[in-house]
Amino acid sequence: MPSGAGARQVAGFVERHRNRIEHLRQRSRRVDLAFPPERIELPALAESWRCELRPSAAAGRSRLDVLAGAGIGGGAGAGGGVLSLNPAFGNDALRATLLDWLRERALLTLAPQLAALAACLGVQYQRLQIRCQRTRWGSCSALGTISLNCCLLFHRPAVVRYLLAHELAHRTHMNHSTRFWRLVEQYEPDWREYDRELTHGWQQVPGWVLQTLRA
């Protein structure tokens, strides 16, 4: 802070950048950067995906083959499958490929959830886009575009639903005013609990994902 800054200025700065500070703190603690991971657990979807390396000399072999399955290591009724990675492409390329797969999985599963919740709440939006952001879990533009972070899939369904409701509430109030939070509370009475989880939410994101986001 500049010389002579008072405690109120310091507190205001910390509050304005609280999410960014917490994100950097949590990210710096990550030590599990092993790649490829043995499994990718997606609590939001009750899915467990096993990762395996399958060398192949076949020309034009893809970086990733998705082998659908059911209940692999995820408990009764869980979904998932096998993600077969070709090591010939190298870890950097495979990390990017897995992140693309995660983004596609998020779009496929979160798009219908958002549409259903919007219809239930009587809210309209223009379109949805899935991003791999470093600091935000979601956002809503003045034009009605809702952006969601693919890393939401590492959270439990109740937290994801809160984030969807949060962004849909911005279609009525494009701010974080008292009226905005009252509306959120109508949608999600336990929003404070879920919001706290998202504040510390980067602890739920695997280290290899965070490493890829930093690249």
FENLINPE-V535420 format. One line per field, one symbol per residue. ss: DSSP state (H for helix, E for strand, - for the rest). burial: + if it has 16 or more other ideal C-beta (glycine too) atoms within 10 Angstrom, else -. A space follows every 10 residues. Layout:
BEGIN
ss->???
burial->???
END
This chain:
BEGIN
ss->------HHHH HHHHHH-HHH HHHHHHHHH- --------EE EEHHH-EEEE EEE------- ---EEEEEEE --------EE EEEEE-HHH- HHHHHHHHHH HHHHHHHHHH HHHHHHHHHH H-----EEEE E------EEE ----EEEEEH HHHH--HHHH HHHHHHHHH- -------HHH HHHHHHH--- HHHHHHHHH- HHHH--HHHH HHHH-
burial->---------- ---------- -++--++--+ ----+++-++ ++++++++++ +--------- --++------ -+-+---+++ ++++++---- ---++-+++- +++-++--++ --++--++-- +-+-+--+-+ --+---++++ -----+++++ +++++---++ ++++++++++ +--------+ +-++--++-- +--++-++-- ++-+++++++ +++--
END
